Amino acid sequence: MTIKKTLVMFLILMTSAIGRSANGTIADLPAQLRDSLLRDAACNDAPDADTARARLLESQVDIQEIHGSPGGLIASPQGSCACAGSTCSTYVYRKDGQSYRLGFKGEFTSLHPMKIYKRGMPSLTAKLQINETLAETTVYDWSGQNYEASLCATVTQGRNQRLPSIARHECGKAH
């Protein structure tokens, strides 16, 4: 099997979400999670932070649970200050007792838990859609303390191609 076919199969098999998803507004979240998300949100950097924060509080948010030890969740607010096109600020939180600690954040089109576990936590797969035919895909593995990029690839889907072209590259260096 060629490397491209192997990577395609790997990406397809590993993008299955593990946790359940929930939708609602940020205002509907439990107090500890709501406060953590409001503290960490990109809207805090807006020129009129109070207004942006009030809008963020009423924004829809997609929550995905991350099962494992210590466990956590992925929060993806949907709103004007959190999203640009199909790319949204996404936050990964670890459970720390009754509170939530920010593990990492990024700008993604999607971020989901995978079925592969490393050191007690599932790996995460992220997609950043650059344009109609070009996307960056990254797999994040749990190091025991935080998530770190372990596999990075540029995926190009031509209009007349059955299978996408996948170019693996060193993480942090897109091609």
Summary of the structure (lengths in Angstrom):
residues: 175
radius of gyration: 16.9
end to end distance: 23.5
largest distance: 55.0
contacts: 520
relative contact order: 0.15
helix: 22%
strand: 47%
